[in-house]
Each structure stands twice: as C-alpha cells, then as structure tokens.
Amino acid sequence: MNKIIYTFAIVVTVATFVLTIIGGISLFASIIRSAIVFIGILLTFFIAGHLLRLGILLTDQKTKVSKNDN
C-alpha cells in the first residue's frame, strides 16, 4: 500500500513541477512548490489513515461474553 501512495505522490509532484515550469515560474520556486505538494500528499494520507483507524476503533462493537453462558 505504501508503494501506491509514494507512486501517486511522485506522479502528482512531477506534474506540479512541469506545470509550474510551463507557467513561467522560476526553477527554484517550482522545486519548492513540488516539495510542498509531495509532503502535503504524504501528510494527507498519513492523517487520513489515522482517522480511519480511529473511526474503526470507535465504532468496533465487541461481543460480550458472560461467564454464566454455557
């Protein structure tokens, strides 16, 4: 799963870099924007994964087993 996330982040980062270069923005600014996009995508997936895990833990219903039940 991590490979898919990193591949997606790299593809979007390269697309951002190319579009900013075509748009006439300087090389340094394009690199900085691409780095921010890359880090932002990774943070988004990281936070979303933790929120999903928290949601699963909060909504998980555990069955109660009583000692008197045979």
MARFI-137181 format. One record per atom (N, C-alpha, C): residue number from 1; chain; atom name; x, y, z. Coordinates in steps of 0.02 Angstrom, whole numbers. Example, Ala and Ser with C-alpha at 12.3 -4.5 7.8 and 13.67 -1.06 7.14 Angstrom:
! residues 2
1, A, N, 660, -284, 390
1, A, CA, 615, -225, 390
1, A, C, 660, -165, 390
2, A, N, 642, -112, 354
2, A, CA, 684, -53, 357
2, A, C, 645, 2, 394
END
This chain:
! residues 70
1, A, N, 41, -60, 0
1, A, CA, 0, 0, 0
1, A, C, 43, 63, 0
2, A, N, 99, 61, 36
2, A, CA, 143, 120, 38
2, A, C, 172, 135, -31
3, A, N, 185, 85, -70
3, A, CA, 213, 95, -137
3, A, C, 164, 134, -181
4, A, N, 100, 119, -174
4, A, CA, 49, 154, -213
4, A, C, 46, 228, -192
5, A, N, 50, 241, -128
5, A, CA, 46, 309, -103
5, A, C, 107, 349, -126
6, A, N, 167, 320, -121
6, A, CA, 226, 355, -143
6, A, C, 226, 366, -219
7, A, N, 202, 317, -257
7, A, CA, 198, 325, -329
7, A, C, 149, 380, -348
8, A, N, 92, 382, -315
8, A, CA, 43, 435, -327
8, A, C, 72, 503, -310
9, A, N, 107, 508, -253
9, A, CA, 136, 572, -232
9, A, C, 190, 594, -282
10, A, N, 230, 549, -307
10, A, CA, 282, 567, -355
10, A, C, 252, 589, -421
11, A, N, 200, 555, -444
11, A, CA, 168, 574, -507
11, A, C, 138, 644, -502
12, A, N, 104, 658, -448
12, A, CA, 74, 724, -439
12, A, C, 129, 777, -431
13, A, N, 183, 760, -397
13, A, CA, 238, 807, -388
13, A, C, 271, 824, -455
14, A, N, 283, 773, -496
14, A, CA, 312, 786, -562
14, A, C, 265, 828, -605
15, A, N, 201, 812, -602
15, A, CA, 152, 851, -640
15, A, C, 151, 924, -617
16, A, N, 155, 935, -551
16, A, CA, 158, 1003, -524
16, A, C, 221, 1039, -547
17, A, N, 277, 1004, -547
17, A, CA, 340, 1034, -569
17, A, C, 336, 1055, -642
18, A, N, 312, 1011, -684
18, A, CA, 307, 1025, -756
18, A, C, 259, 1084, -768
19, A, N, 203, 1084, -735
19, A, CA, 154, 1138, -746
19, A, C, 180, 1205, -721
20, A, N, 217, 1205, -667
20, A, CA, 244, 1269, -644
20, A, C, 300, 1294, -689
21, A, N, 340, 1249, -717
21, A, CA, 392, 1269, -764
21, A, C, 361, 1297, -828
22, A, N, 309, 1263, -853
22, A, CA, 274, 1286, -913
22, A, C, 241, 1354, -900
23, A, N, 217, 1363, -839
23, A, CA, 184, 1426, -821
23, A, C, 230, 1485, -814
24, A, N, 295, 1474, -820
24, A, CA, 342, 1529, -819
24, A, C, 369, 1546, -750
25, A, N, 360, 1501, -702
25, A, CA, 385, 1512, -634
25, A, C, 457, 1488, -632
26, A, N, 498, 1520, -591
26, A, CA, 569, 1504, -588
26, A, C, 581, 1432, -566
27, A, N, 640, 1408, -580
27, A, CA, 658, 1339, -563
27, A, C, 657, 1327, -488
28, A, N, 684, 1374, -450
28, A, CA, 686, 1367, -377
28, A, C, 616, 1365, -348
29, A, N, 572, 1410, -370
29, A, CA, 504, 1411, -346
29, A, C, 466, 1347, -366
30, A, N, 481, 1321, -425
30, A, CA, 448, 1259, -448
30, A, C, 469, 1200, -404
31, A, N, 533, 1198, -386
31, A, CA, 557, 1143, -344
31, A, C, 526, 1148, -274
32, A, N, 522, 1208, -247
32, A, CA, 493, 1218, -181
32, A, C, 419, 1199, -182
33, A, N, 382, 1221, -233
33, A, CA, 311, 1203, -237
33, A, C, 302, 1127, -244
34, A, N, 343, 1095, -284
34, A, CA, 338, 1023, -292
34, A, C, 352, 987, -226
35, A, N, 401, 1011, -189
35, A, CA, 417, 980, -124
35, A, C, 359, 988, -75
36, A, N, 328, 1047, -76
36, A, CA, 270, 1059, -32
36, A, C, 212, 1013, -51
37, A, N, 202, 1004, -116
37, A, CA, 148, 959, -139
37, A, C, 162, 887, -117
38, A, N, 224, 865, -125
38, A, CA, 243, 797, -106
38, A, C, 232, 785, -32
39, A, N, 256, 831, 9
39, A, CA, 248, 824, 82
39, A, C, 174, 829, 101
40, A, N, 137, 873, 68
40, A, CA, 66, 880, 83
40, A, C, 26, 817, 67
41, A, N, 42, 785, 12
41, A, CA, 7, 723, -6
41, A, C, 23, 668, 44
42, A, N, 86, 662, 63
42, A, CA, 104, 611, 112
42, A, C, 70, 624, 180
43, A, N, 69, 686, 201
43, A, CA, 35, 703, 264
43, A, C, -39, 690, 261
44, A, N, -69, 705, 203
44, A, CA, -141, 692, 195
44, A, C, -157, 618, 202
45, A, N, -118, 576, 169
45, A, CA, -129, 504, 175
45, A, C, -115, 479, 246
46, A, N, -64, 506, 278
46, A, CA, -47, 487, 346
46, A, C, -104, 505, 395
47, A, N, -129, 566, 390
47, A, CA, -183, 588, 434
47, A, C, -247, 550, 419
48, A, N, -262, 540, 355
48, A, CA, -322, 502, 337
48, A, C, -319, 430, 363
49, A, N, -261, 400, 359
49, A, CA, -253, 332, 386
49, A, C, -265, 328, 460
50, A, N, -240, 377, 497
50, A, CA, -250, 378, 569
50, A, C, -323, 392, 586
51, A, N, -356, 436, 549
51, A, CA, -427, 449, 561
51, A, C, -470, 388, 546
52, A, N, -453, 351, 493
52, A, CA, -489, 289, 479
52, A, C, -479, 238, 534
53, A, N, -417, 232, 558
53, A, CA, -403, 185, 612
53, A, C, -441, 204, 675
54, A, N, -443, 269, 690
54, A, CA, -479, 293, 749
54, A, C, -554, 280, 741
55, A, N, -580, 291, 681
55, A, CA, -651, 278, 668
55, A, C, -669, 205, 676
56, A, N, -624, 162, 653
56, A, CA, -636, 90, 660
56, A, C, -635, 70, 733
57, A, N, -588, 98, 771
57, A, CA, -584, 81, 842
57, A, C, -645, 106, 881
58, A, N, -670, 165, 862
58, A, CA, -727, 194, 898
58, A, C, -793, 158, 881
59, A, N, -799, 132, 820
59, A, CA, -861, 100, 800
59, A, C, -859, 25, 805
60, A, N, -804, -4, 826
60, A, CA, -798, -76, 832
60, A, C, -840, -100, 890
61, A, N, -885, -147, 876
61, A, CA, -928, -174, 928
61, A, C, -900, -242, 949
62, A, N, -884, -247, 1011
62, A, CA, -858, -309, 1037
62, A, C, -916, -349, 1068
63, A, N, -916, -413, 1056
63, A, CA, -968, -455, 1084
63, A, C, -952, -468, 1157
64, A, N, -1003, -464, 1198
64, A, CA, -994, -477, 1269
64, A, C, -1005, -551, 1283
65, A, N, -957, -579, 1318
65, A, CA, -962, -649, 1336
65, A, C, -971, -653, 1411
66, A, N, -1026, -682, 1432
66, A, CA, -1037, -687, 1504
66, A, C, -1011, -755, 1529
67, A, N, -993, -757, 1591
67, A, CA, -965, -818, 1619
67, A, C, -1020, -871, 1631
68, A, N, -1082, -848, 1637
68, A, CA, -1137, -894, 1651
68, A, C, -1162, -929, 1589
69, A, N, -1143, -904, 1531
69, A, CA, -1165, -933, 1468
69, A, C, -1127, -997, 1453
70, A, N, -1162, -1053, 1442
70, A, CA, -1129, -1116, 1427
70, A, C, -1143, -1138, 1359
END
